[in-house]
């Protein structure tokens, strides 16, 4: 779901001790990308490697199993399990099949 507007919106996410405010230009942002701050992802129970993968997708737009293994230094099986967990938690969705699978924001 792309947001097609030219204005800026103010999004606020509550944390236990403070209010974290961020201003995003919504023309090229997706709502799912906006809410994924590191603090929010930790509250969802993601490990540090998964958080790194979400930040990678925010920057690059997608991640593959090979890219996940490279940036986190894990095995193919660990990458598969952790990426599938991100899909199960509805953060990512997978596109493609087999070796060409790419993970993007849902």
PyMOL commands that set and color helices and strands:
alter all, ss='L'
color gray80, all
select helices_A, chain A and resi 31-34+38-43+48-60+65-72+76-88+98-100
alter helices_A, ss='H'
color red, helices_A
select strands_A, chain A and resi 8-14+19-25+92-95+102-105
alter strands_A, ss='S'
color yellow, strands_A
deselect
rebuild
show_as cartoon
